[in-house]
Amino acid sequence: DAVAKAKVPAHAITRRETALLGERLIKRQEVSRMALPSPRRRWAVPASSLARRPKESITSIKTMIECPLAWALKYGAGIRPGGLHVLPDDEQLVGILAHAVVESLFAQRKDWDADDAAREAVTLFDSLATKTAAPLLRLGYAVEYQRAKTRVSESIRLLVSMISASGLKVRGCEEEMTAAFASDQYFNGHLDLALQDAEGRSVVLDLKWSKRDKYRREEIAEGRALQLAAYSWLEEQAGRKSLGAGYF
């Protein structure tokens, strides 16, 4: 019957030259070994095979500068991770959730008191966890979950306090900005947190969730903070006076 025909011992396929799988005869054929391609320092492709993209972002520009091959493979050849890509680790998930909390917080109102913002962050953390970081709710992770929630709440208390102490106000969160930077080509970016002073001058904060800030500090000191430079440039293209950008 059909069930019996569907049952095939594994060794029948791996050891014999032929095997019957259902109604189909499977033939094995030896494949000769092939030498691995030798390393190349430079890859040359026809210019026509890598067309200019109508829109670039800080991520794509940074990739192009740091590794043109990676840019060509990702954006030119369209090679990307498959659908079964590995889930983010716990720290990344907390970072994603923290971003969602900040966005929801300032979508409600822009003029939070630090203590009120911290309390509301706790509520938002719980309500958004199932939507944006469900693996954090797994069994055995309760203590780490509570610690992460406290860290996010206290970080938001500090953020709101710093904004107030600096005489700034929140203009927007996750603002999308687009500006022309070449013929028929645009630059696109999303500002995590856009602030402004009493005179309307802007300050952009890029929110990072990390255990250490050494790399970001070095990036700024050495003039390699392309992301911050891009945000300031986008603000200027929108006709605003930019006082600068920074990481929080």
N, C-alpha and C positions, 0 to 999 in steps of 0.2 A: 504494500500500500504506500501512499504518499509519505506517511510518517517514517516508515522503514527506509524509504529511499533517501529521505532527508538526513538520516543518521549516517555520518561518515567518520570513521576513526581518524584522529588527527595524523597518526603515523602513515595512513594511506596517502595523504597528500605530501607529506614531508620526505617519505622514503621511496615511494614508487615513482616510476616514470609517468604513469597515468593514474587517474583516479576518477571515479564516477560520482559526480555531485548532482543529485537529483537526476535529471535527464541529460545533463551536460557532461561531456568527457573533458577532464582537465589534463592538459599535457604540460609536463615540466620540461624546462629547457635550461641548460647550463648557461650562465652569463659570464663572459670573460671579465676579468678584473680590469678596471680602468684606473689609470694614474690620476691622482688629484691634480687639479690645475695649479700651476706654479704661481706664487704671489706676484701681483703687479702693483707697482707704485702709482702708475697712471693708467687710466682707462679712457680710451678715445671713442666717442660715438658721434654719428652724424648730427649736426646742429638741428636738423629738422626733426629728430627723434625726441627732442626735449623742448617742447613748445613753452613759451612764456605763459605763466598762469595769470589769469585776470586779477586774482587777489592773493596777497601774501600776508602772513601773520608773523609775530615775533618768533613763534616756534619754528616756522619754516625758514625764516631768515637766519636765525641762530644756527639751525642745522646746516644751511648752505655755507655759512662762514666756517663752522667747525669741521664739517665733513661733507664736502660736495658729493661724494659717492653715496652717502646715506640719503642726501636730499634727492639725488637722481633715482635711487631705488624706490624711495617712498612716494615721492610726488611725480616723478617722471614715469616709472614703471608700475606704480600703483601696488607695490608689494607691502602688505600690512599684516599684522598678527591675525590669526584665524579667530573664529567665533568662540573657540574654547580656550581663549587666552586666560592665563592665571589671574585669579582675583587679587586685588591689592592687599598688601599686608595690613596688620591692625593699625599701625601708625598712619598709613595712607588713608585708611577708612576714617579714622578720627579726623584727619585733615579735611577730607571731603565733607564730613558731617559738620565740622566747624565752619567751613565756608557757607554751607546751607543755613546754619543757624544765624550767621551774621547777615546774610542776604534777607532772610525772613524777618529778622529783628528790625532792620532799617526799612523794610517794606511796610511795616506797621506804622512807624513814626521815625523821624530823624533826630528829635531832640530828647534823647534818653538821659535820665539820671544814671550814674554809674551803678548804684545799688539795684535800682529797678531793672536795668539792663541785665545784670548778672542773674537776678531771679528769673527773669523771662527767658534767659538763655537756657536755664535748667529745664524749663517746661518745653522749649523748642527742641532741645537735645533729645528728650524722650519721644516727642511726637514725630520727629524727622528720622530717628534711627531706623525704623522699620522700612522707610522709603529709600534711604540713601546709604545705609551701612548695616544692613540686616545681620551679617556675620558677627557683629559685635554683641548680638543678643543671644549667642549660643550658650549652651549649658557649660558651667565651669568658668565663665568669663565675668561673673557678676562683680567681683572686686575690681578688676581692671576697668570694667564699664563705668563704675562709680568714680574711679580715679580720673578717667578721661573726661567725664561730665564735669567734675570739679575743676579740672585744668582749663577746659573750654570756658566755663562760667567765669573763672577768675581772670582769664586772658581777656575776655570781653569787658569785664569791669575795668581792667587796666587800659584797654583801648579807648573806651568811652571817656575815662578820666583824662587821658592824654589829649584827646580831641578837644575837650572842654578847656583844659589848662592852656592849650596853645591858641585859644581864641578862634578855633575853627568850627565849622558846621558841616554836616554831611550833606553833600549835594546829591549823591546817588551811589548805588551799589550794583556791581556787575553791569556797568554802562558799556554798551557797544559803540565803538568809535571807528569811523572809516575815513580815510583821506587819500587823495591821489598822490602817488610818489613817482610815477613814471608815465609815459604815454600809454593810455589805455590800461593802466595797471593801478590797483588800489592796495592800500595797507589797512589791515583790519586788526583791532585789538579789543579786549574786554578789560575794563578797569575794575579791579576788585572793590576799591573804595575811593570815591572821588570826594575830596573835601575842598572847602573854600573859606577865605577869610572875609572880614567885613567889607573889603574893597573888591571882592569878587575874584581875587587871585586864587589859583588852584594848587592843591597838593594832592598827589595820588599815592595811595598806600597799596602795596601788593602784599597780600596776606599769605604767609608761609607757616606750615606746621612742621616743625623740625626739632630734634633733640639738641642741636647745636647750631650756632650762627657763624662759626668761623669762616665757612666758605663764602657766605653772603657778604661778610665784612671785607674779606680779601677781594671779592669781585668788585665792590665799590671802590676800595682803596686803589686798585690797579686799573680802574677805568674800564672794566669789562661788564658792567651792569647794563647790558643791551636792553633788557626788558624795561628798566626804569627810564632809560634814555628814550625809548620808543614811546612810552606813555607821556612823557613831557612833550615830545614832538607832536603827538596827536592832539594834546591840549592846545598847543600853539597853532596848529593847523585849524582848530575849531575857533580861533580868534580869542582865546583866553590867555591871560598872562600866567605862566606856570612858575611857581616858586620852587618846583622840584618834585621828586618822587622818592619813595623809600620803601623799605621792607618792614613789616611788622610781624 
